Amino acid sequence: MDYLQEYQKWLNSGVLTPEEHAELAAIQDDPKEIESRFYGPLEFGTAGLRGTMAMGLHHMNLYVVRHATQGFANVICAEGGEAKEKGVAICMDCRLHGMEFARAAAEVCAAAGIKVRIFESLRPTPELSFAVRHYGCQAGINVTASHNPKEYNGYKVYWEDGAQLPPQHAAAIAAELEKIDIFTGVKTMPYDEAVAKGLITVIGPETDEAFLKEVMEMVIDRQAIPAVADSFKLVYTPFHGCGHKLVPEALKRAGVKHLLCEPQQMVIDGSFPTVKSPNPENPEGFYLAVALAKENGVDFILGTDPDSDRVGIMVRDKDGEYKVMTGNQTGVVLLDYMLGAMERTGKLPQNPVALKTIVTTEMARAVAESYGAACYDTFTGFKFIAEKKNALEGAGEGKVVFSYEESYGYMLGDYVRDKDAVTASLLLTEMAAYYYAKGMTVLDAYQALCEKHGFYGEKTHNLVMPGLDGLADMAKLMKSLREDPPAGIAGVKVVQFKDYQDGSVTDCASGSRSSMELSGSNVLRFELADGTSIIVRPSGTEPKIKVYILTKGADAAGRDTNIEKYSQWVSTLQK
């Protein structure tokens, strides 16, 4: 693509507002900036689009959103008249321009004759997944950039099962977008006209109630919270996002009496004024919640990201300090609690199954198997977890009771097919209350699991490679590791090399090759002689390579030594 030609096309389009035109005119003497904005479109993948908000082909703006929606609308229309009638559910989070982008998507769908159900205001991502299933929609659109900084927005697309788009449909949309001119190829219908014609319907509290009814059915031990409600306290923060309404409501309905919501971060604001990044993986974002917890003698803190699909927790330790529990640790202790509670209450199904991603701790497998449950791996991303759940249950090969990934995402129940921080917050609170009654914290429960199953440890490194040069560097690093895999890492032999691109498994001693079930993803895995796994993959949403260390020690010190040793090797990858 000729980026200068594309830049001129936008300048001369005649459709930009004066402010938008001025933004582009201001960079006319900056060829590097022009190239960064127009060298190519944002890549449309199975997670949709995500980028910083600015004018240009490679950013999130009204024209890119309309263009993407036209491609999606064409794919829906190709399914036939019934698909258009079933329609699309549309949602948005607290991001700047969220409602504007959501309405723009609705207007394009309406112009294509596709019925739209659009939420009246911001809602959690899992409620969008629920709405697609609840209303029998053909598809869903969610305007969200999840936990990214305030400069970002995004566009996630869902199919009729409520999961993010399967690869074949994402590829079909990408193919459509290549044929559609971003300005002349997009058709829209004015919002009010579409409402008047019955093509757009606004949904709100009635959908919240239907969703919350399902959420509350997920309570396992109905006495766990009421039994300690007079003294059990917790702090909650939605990080300025859309957990602000439904998470507190679910907790109160479960019997929580002392719920302290961090007041500054309960304010809906897409500029996230109290944090650098609204990501529950970053402990520094919890500083206001920690202060509130200290003032009130609270052991347990919950924080959900802006679209309320991921949740992080902090727990007070014996020294009175608040410790972050990682997604791996939180998932393991929640899995153990749920299986145990189901067993105690007679709710454990036959052939229970836990699902996790290939980069999530192996401790989950040990926990699941201790209850007689199976544990399966999937690629990173809840579309793959949803696919596996559908396949297993559809074939009668097990009942999935819990699914999770290391990056703070948890999926429970049958009514959503994506990460769900609303339901996860409820079950985490039930678990915290259960251990509170025993004089324990969630941190104590995790330590007990380490004593029982072993001292597993994980660490994720992000090798950030921004810009055009970064894309080339990412590709170069993956190519190098794939074509010339290391024989040893940090002085420990690599015994097996797995390439998830072609599904190959190489035995490093003999050189023999075999195949594995999973294939088709740009991920490399090195199995080491001491049982450690090192996994390398490019991020699907950000300009970085992610390197995961999954290890195990004879004790906590051995675990920590391994993590430090392998972390030093990871640091040599980015020179």
C-alpha positions in Angstrom: 0.0 0.0 0.0 1.3 3.5 -0.9 0.9 5.3 2.4 1.3 8.8 0.9 -1.4 8.1 -1.7 -3.7 6.7 1.1 -3.0 9.8 3.2 -4.0 12.1 0.3 -7.1 10.0 -0.2 -8.2 10.7 3.3 -7.4 14.4 3.1 -9.3 14.7 -0.2 -12.2 12.5 0.8 -14.6 15.3 1.5 -16.2 13.5 4.4 -13.9 14.4 7.2 -15.0 17.0 9.8 -13.0 20.2 10.0 -11.3 18.9 13.1 -10.4 15.5 11.6 -9.1 17.2 8.5 -7.0 19.6 10.6 -5.5 16.6 12.5 -4.3 15.0 9.3 -3.1 18.3 7.8 -1.0 18.9 10.8 1.3 15.9 10.0 1.8 16.7 6.3 5.5 17.5 6.9 6.1 14.4 9.0 6.5 11.4 6.6 7.3 9.0 9.4 4.1 9.8 11.2 2.1 9.6 7.9 3.6 6.2 7.3 2.8 4.9 10.8 -0.9 6.0 10.3 -1.3 4.8 6.7 1.1 2.0 5.9 -1.7 -0.5 6.2 -5.1 -1.2 7.9 -5.4 -2.4 11.5 -5.3 -6.2 11.1 -8.7 -7.8 11.5 -8.2 -11.0 13.5 -10.3 -13.4 15.6 -10.2 -10.7 18.3 -11.4 -8.0 15.9 -9.6 -4.7 16.0 -7.6 -2.8 18.6 -5.5 0.4 18.3 -5.0 3.9 19.5 -7.6 6.5 18.7 -6.6 8.9 15.9 -7.3 9.7 12.3 -5.7 7.2 9.9 -6.1 3.7 8.4 -4.0 2.1 11.2 -6.0 3.7 14.1 -9.4 3.4 15.7 -11.8 6.0 14.4 -15.3 6.3 13.0 -14.3 5.4 9.5 -12.4 2.3 10.5 -15.3 1.2 12.6 -17.8 1.7 9.8 -15.5 -0.1 7.4 -15.1 -3.1 9.7 -18.8 -3.2 10.3 -19.6 -3.2 6.6 -17.3 -6.2 6.1 -19.0 -8.0 9.1 -22.4 -7.1 7.8 -21.6 -8.6 4.4 -20.6 -11.9 6.1 -23.8 -11.9 8.2 -25.9 -11.2 5.1 -24.3 -14.1 3.2 -25.8 -16.4 5.9 -29.3 -15.4 4.5 -32.4 -13.7 5.6 -32.8 -15.6 8.8 -29.4 -14.4 10.0 -30.4 -10.8 9.3 -33.6 -11.3 11.2 -31.8 -12.8 14.2 -29.6 -9.8 14.1 -26.7 -8.4 16.1 -26.3 -7.4 19.7 -24.0 -4.3 20.3 -22.3 -3.2 23.5 -19.6 -0.8 24.6 -17.5 -0.2 27.6 -16.4 3.1 29.2 -13.8 4.0 26.5 -13.8 7.5 25.0 -15.9 7.5 21.8 -17.4 4.1 22.9 -21.1 5.0 22.3 -20.2 6.9 19.1 -18.5 3.9 17.6 -21.3 1.5 18.8 -23.9 3.7 17.2 -21.9 3.9 14.0 -21.8 0.1 13.9 -25.5 -0.1 14.5 -26.2 2.3 11.6 -24.2 0.2 9.2 -25.9 -3.0 10.2 -29.3 -1.3 9.9 -28.5 -0.1 6.4 -27.7 -3.7 5.5 -31.2 -4.8 6.8 -29.7 -6.5 9.9 -31.7 -6.1 13.1 -29.8 -4.6 16.0 -30.2 -4.8 19.8 -27.9 -2.1 21.2 -27.4 -1.5 25.0 -28.5 1.8 26.3 -25.2 2.4 27.9 -21.9 0.7 28.8 -22.2 -3.0 30.0 -19.7 -5.7 30.9 -18.3 -7.8 28.0 -19.8 -11.1 29.4 -23.2 -9.5 29.3 -22.7 -8.9 25.5 -21.8 -12.6 25.1 -24.9 -13.5 27.2 -27.1 -11.2 25.1 -26.1 -12.9 21.9 -27.1 -16.3 23.3 -30.2 -15.0 25.3 -31.8 -13.2 22.3 -30.7 -15.8 19.8 -28.7 -13.3 17.8 -26.5 -14.2 14.8 -23.6 -12.1 16.0 -22.4 -9.5 18.4 -20.2 -6.4 18.4 -18.4 -5.0 21.5 -16.6 -1.7 21.4 -13.9 -2.2 23.9 -10.1 -2.2 24.4 -10.3 -4.2 27.6 -7.4 -3.3 29.9 -5.4 -1.2 27.5 -4.4 2.4 28.3 -6.8 5.3 27.7 -5.5 6.0 24.2 -6.9 2.8 22.9 -10.2 1.5 21.7 -11.2 -1.7 20.0 -13.9 -3.7 18.2 -14.6 -7.3 19.2 -16.9 -9.5 17.1 -18.9 -12.5 18.3 -20.8 -15.3 16.5 -24.1 -16.9 17.4 -22.7 -19.1 20.2 -21.7 -16.0 22.1 -17.9 -16.6 21.6 -15.5 -14.4 19.8 -15.4 -15.0 16.1 -14.0 -18.3 14.8 -11.0 -18.0 12.5 -12.9 -18.8 9.3 -15.4 -16.0 9.8 -12.6 -13.6 10.8 -10.8 -14.5 7.5 -14.1 -14.0 5.6 -14.4 -10.5 7.1 -10.8 -9.7 6.3 -11.4 -10.8 2.7 -14.5 -8.6 2.4 -12.6 -5.5 3.8 -10.1 -5.8 1.0 -12.9 -5.3 -1.5 -14.7 -2.4 0.3 -13.6 1.2 -0.1 -13.4 2.8 3.4 -15.4 5.8 2.2 -17.5 5.0 -0.8 -18.1 1.3 0.0 -19.9 1.8 3.3 -23.6 2.3 3.6 -25.3 3.7 6.7 -28.8 4.5 7.9 -29.4 7.4 10.3 -29.8 6.1 13.8 -33.3 7.6 14.5 -34.6 6.4 11.2 -33.4 2.9 11.9 -35.1 3.0 15.4 -38.3 4.2 13.7 -38.2 1.4 11.2 -37.7 -1.2 14.0 -34.2 -2.1 12.8 -32.6 -0.9 16.0 -34.0 -1.8 19.5 -32.4 -0.4 22.7 -31.9 -2.9 25.5 -31.1 -2.3 29.2 -32.3 -3.3 32.7 -34.4 -6.3 31.5 -31.2 -7.8 30.0 -29.3 -7.0 33.2 -31.9 -8.9 35.2 -31.8 -11.9 32.9 -28.0 -12.0 33.1 -28.0 -11.6 36.9 -30.4 -14.4 37.3 -27.9 -16.7 35.6 -25.0 -15.3 37.6 -26.8 -15.9 40.9 -27.5 -19.5 40.0 -23.7 -20.0 40.0 -23.5 -19.8 43.8 -22.4 -23.2 45.0 -22.5 -23.0 48.8 -25.4 -20.7 49.7 -24.4 -20.5 53.3 -20.8 -19.5 52.8 -21.4 -15.7 52.6 -24.4 -15.4 54.9 -22.6 -17.4 57.7 -20.0 -14.6 58.0 -21.8 -11.6 56.6 -21.8 -9.7 59.9 -18.1 -9.4 60.0 -16.7 -10.3 56.6 -15.7 -7.2 54.6 -14.2 -6.6 51.1 -13.1 -3.7 48.9 -14.1 -3.5 45.3 -12.9 -1.3 42.4 -14.1 -1.3 38.8 -11.2 0.9 37.6 -13.7 3.5 36.3 -15.3 0.8 34.1 -18.5 -1.1 33.6 -18.3 -3.5 36.6 -19.5 -0.6 38.7 -23.1 -1.7 38.6 -23.5 -5.5 38.3 -20.6 -6.7 40.4 -21.8 -4.9 43.6 -25.3 -5.9 42.8 -24.4 -9.6 42.5 -22.4 -9.5 45.7 -25.2 -7.8 47.7 -27.7 -10.4 46.4 -25.4 -13.1 47.6 -25.5 -11.7 51.1 -22.5 -9.4 51.4 -23.2 -6.7 54.0 -19.9 -4.9 54.2 -19.0 -4.1 50.6 -16.7 -1.1 50.3 -16.5 0.3 46.8 -13.6 2.6 46.1 -15.4 5.9 45.5 -13.0 7.6 43.1 -12.7 4.6 40.8 -16.5 4.0 40.9 -16.7 7.1 38.6 -17.2 6.1 35.0 -14.4 7.8 33.0 -12.6 6.5 29.9 -9.6 8.7 30.6 -8.9 6.6 33.8 -7.8 9.6 35.8 -6.5 7.7 38.9 -4.4 5.1 37.1 -1.8 4.9 34.3 -3.2 1.6 33.1 -6.6 0.2 34.2 -5.3 -3.3 34.3 -5.9 -5.6 37.4 -2.6 -7.3 36.5 -0.8 -4.1 37.6 -0.7 -3.9 41.4 0.1 -0.2 41.4 -3.5 0.5 40.1 -4.9 -0.9 43.4 -3.4 1.8 45.6 -6.7 3.5 46.4 -8.4 0.2 47.1 -5.5 -0.8 49.4 -5.8 2.5 51.3 -9.5 1.9 51.8 -8.8 -1.7 52.9 -6.2 -0.6 55.4 -8.6 2.0 56.9 -11.3 -0.6 57.4 -9.3 -3.7 58.3 -10.3 -5.6 55.1 -8.5 -8.8 54.1 -9.8 -9.2 50.5 -9.8 -6.8 47.5 -11.4 -7.3 44.1 -10.7 -5.3 41.0 -12.3 -5.7 37.5 -10.9 -4.2 34.3 -12.8 -1.5 32.3 -15.0 -4.0 30.3 -15.4 -6.2 33.4 -14.2 -9.4 31.7 -11.1 -9.9 33.9 -10.7 -9.7 37.7 -7.7 -9.5 39.9 -7.5 -9.9 43.7 -5.2 -8.7 46.5 -5.1 -10.4 49.9 -3.7 -9.2 53.3 -0.9 -11.4 54.5 0.2 -12.2 58.1 2.3 -9.0 58.2 -0.6 -6.8 57.3 0.6 -6.2 53.7 -1.6 -6.6 50.7 -0.2 -9.1 48.2 -1.3 -9.5 44.6 -2.3 -13.0 43.6 -1.5 -13.7 40.0 -4.0 -15.0 37.5 -2.4 -18.5 37.7 -2.6 -18.5 41.5 -6.2 -17.1 41.7 -7.4 -19.6 39.1 -5.8 -22.6 40.9 -7.3 -21.8 44.3 -10.7 -21.0 42.7 -10.7 -24.2 40.8 -9.8 -26.1 44.0 -12.5 -24.3 45.9 -15.2 -24.9 43.3 -14.5 -28.6 42.9 -14.4 -29.0 46.7 -17.6 -27.0 47.2 -19.4 -29.0 44.5 -18.3 -32.2 46.0 -19.5 -31.1 49.5 -22.9 -29.9 48.3 -23.5 -32.8 45.9 -23.3 -30.6 42.8 -20.2 -32.1 41.2 -21.3 -33.4 37.7 -20.2 -36.7 36.2 -17.0 -36.4 34.2 -16.1 -32.9 35.4 -13.7 -30.9 33.2 -11.4 -27.9 33.7 -10.0 -26.0 30.7 -6.9 -23.9 30.6 -4.7 -22.4 28.0 -1.2 -23.7 27.0 0.5 -20.8 28.8 -1.5 -21.4 32.1 0.1 -23.2 35.1 0.3 -26.9 35.1 -0.7 -26.8 38.8 -4.3 -26.5 37.5 -4.0 -30.0 36.1 -2.8 -31.4 39.4 -5.7 -29.8 41.2 -8.3 -31.0 38.7 -7.0 -34.5 38.7 -7.0 -34.7 42.5 -10.8 -34.4 42.3 -11.1 -36.9 39.4 -11.6 -34.1 36.9 -10.0 -34.0 33.5 -8.0 -31.0 32.4 -7.5 -29.9 28.8 -5.3 -27.3 27.1 -6.3 -24.8 24.4 -4.6 -22.0 22.6 -4.6 -18.6 24.3 -8.0 -16.9 23.9 -11.5 -17.6 25.1 -12.7 -18.3 21.6 -10.6 -21.5 21.7 -11.8 -22.3 25.2 -15.4 -21.9 24.1 -14.8 -24.1 21.1 -13.3 -26.8 23.3 -16.2 -26.5 25.8 -18.8 -26.8 23.0 -17.0 -29.8 21.4 -16.6 -31.7 24.7 -20.1 -31.2 25.9 -21.6 -31.7 22.4 -19.9 -35.1 22.2 -20.9 -36.0 25.8 -17.3 -36.3 26.8 -17.5 -34.2 30.0 -19.1 -31.2 31.7 -16.9 -28.1 31.9 -17.1 -26.6 35.3 -14.3 -24.0 35.1 -12.1 -22.4 32.4 -9.3 -19.9 32.8 -6.2 -18.3 31.5 -3.3 -16.9 33.3 -4.1 -13.3 32.4 -6.9 -13.0 34.9 -9.7 -14.4 32.7 -12.3 -16.9 34.1 -15.3 -18.4 32.4 -18.0 -20.2 34.4 -21.5 -21.5 33.7 -23.2 -22.1 30.3 -24.7 -18.7 29.7 -21.5 -16.9 28.4 -18.7 -17.9 26.1 -16.1 -15.4 27.1 -14.2 -14.2 30.2 -16.7 -13.1 32.9 -15.5 -11.0 35.8 -19.0 -10.6 37.2 -19.6 -14.3 37.9 -15.9 -14.8 38.8 -16.1 -11.9 41.4 -19.1 -13.6 42.9 -17.4 -17.0 43.2 -14.1 -15.5 44.4 -16.1 -13.7 47.2 -17.9 -16.9 48.1 -14.5 -18.6 48.3 -13.0 -15.8 50.4 -15.9 -16.0 52.8 -15.6 -19.8 53.1 -11.9 -19.5 54.1 -12.7 -16.5 56.4 -15.0 -18.7 58.4 -12.0 -21.1 58.9 -9.7 -18.3 60.0 -7.9 -18.4 56.7 -7.3 -16.0 53.8 -7.2 -17.0 50.1 -3.4 -16.6 50.3 -3.4 -19.2 53.1 -5.5 -21.5 50.9 -3.0 -21.2 48.0 0.0 -22.0 50.3 -1.9 -25.1 51.4 -2.3 -26.1 47.8 1.5 -25.7 47.2 2.2 -28.0 50.2 -0.2 -30.5 48.7 0.6 -30.4 45.0 4.1 -28.8 44.8 5.7 -25.4 44.4 4.7 -24.4 40.9 5.8 -21.0 39.7 5.1 -18.8 36.6 6.4 -15.6 35.2 5.4 -13.8 32.0 7.9 -11.4 30.3 6.7 -8.9 27.8 9.3 -8.0 25.1 7.9 -4.7 23.8 8.7 -3.9 20.2 6.7 -0.9 19.0 6.3 0.6 15.6 7.1 -0.7 12.1 10.6 -1.7 13.2 9.1 -3.6 16.1 6.9 -5.7 13.8 10.0 -6.8 11.9 11.9 -7.5 15.1 9.1 -9.7 16.4 9.0 -11.7 13.2 12.8 -12.0 13.2 12.9 -13.3 16.7 10.2 -15.9 16.1 11.9 -17.0 12.9 15.2 -17.4 14.7 13.8 -19.5 17.5 11.8 -21.6 15.1 14.6 -22.3 12.6 17.5 -22.6 15.2 16.0 -23.6 18.5 18.4 -23.6 21.5 19.8 -26.9 22.6 19.9 -25.6 26.2 18.4 -22.7 28.2 20.2 -21.3 31.2 22.4 -24.4 31.4 19.5 -26.8 31.3 19.0 -29.1 28.3 16.0 -28.7 26.0 14.5 -32.2 25.7 11.5 -31.4 23.5 10.7 -28.6 21.0 7.0 -28.0 20.1 5.9 -25.8 17.3 2.2 -25.0 17.5 2.3 -23.5 14.0 2.5 -26.9 12.3 1.7 -29.1 15.4 5.1 -30.7 15.4 7.0 -32.2 18.4 10.7 -32.7 18.0 12.6 -35.0 20.4 15.9 -33.1 20.8 18.0 -36.2 21.7 17.0 -38.3 18.7 15.7 -35.7 16.3 12.5 -37.7 15.7 9.3 -35.8 15.0 5.8 -36.5 16.0 2.6 -34.4 16.0 0.2 -33.1 18.7 -3.5 -32.2 18.8 -3.1 -28.4 18.7 -1.8 -26.7 15.6 -2.3 -23.5 13.6 -0.9 -20.8 16.0 2.4 -19.0 16.0 3.6 -20.3 19.4 6.9 -22.1 20.3 7.4 -24.3 23.4 10.6 -25.6 24.9 10.4 -28.5 27.4 13.5 -28.6 29.6 15.1 -31.5 31.5 14.1 -30.1 34.9 10.3 -30.1 33.9 10.3 -26.4 33.1 8.4 -25.1 30.0 9.3 -21.9 28.2 6.7 -20.7 25.8 7.1 -17.8 23.3 4.4 -16.1 21.2 3.6 -12.7 19.7 0.8 -10.9 21.4 -2.4 -10.8 19.4 -3.4 -7.3 20.6 -0.2 -5.4 21.4 3.3 -4.9 19.8 5.2 -7.4 22.0 6.5 -10.9 22.2 5.3 -12.7 25.3 7.6 -15.3 27.0 6.1 -17.5 29.7 8.1 -19.4 32.2 6.2 -22.4 33.8 8.4 -24.2 36.4 8.3 -26.2 39.6 10.7 -26.4 42.6 11.2 -28.8 45.4 10.2 -25.9 47.7 9.5 -22.1 47.4 13.2 -21.2 47.3 13.8 -23.7 44.4 10.8 -22.4 42.5 12.0 -18.8 42.9 15.6 -19.7 41.9 14.3 -21.3 38.7 12.2 -18.3 37.8 15.2 -15.9 38.3 17.5 -18.2 36.3 15.2 -18.5 33.3 14.2 -14.8 33.5 17.9 -13.9 32.9 17.8 -16.0 29.7 14.7 -14.2 28.6 16.4 -10.9 29.0 19.0 -11.9 26.3 16.3 -12.3 23.7 15.8 -8.6 23.2 19.1 -7.0 22.4 
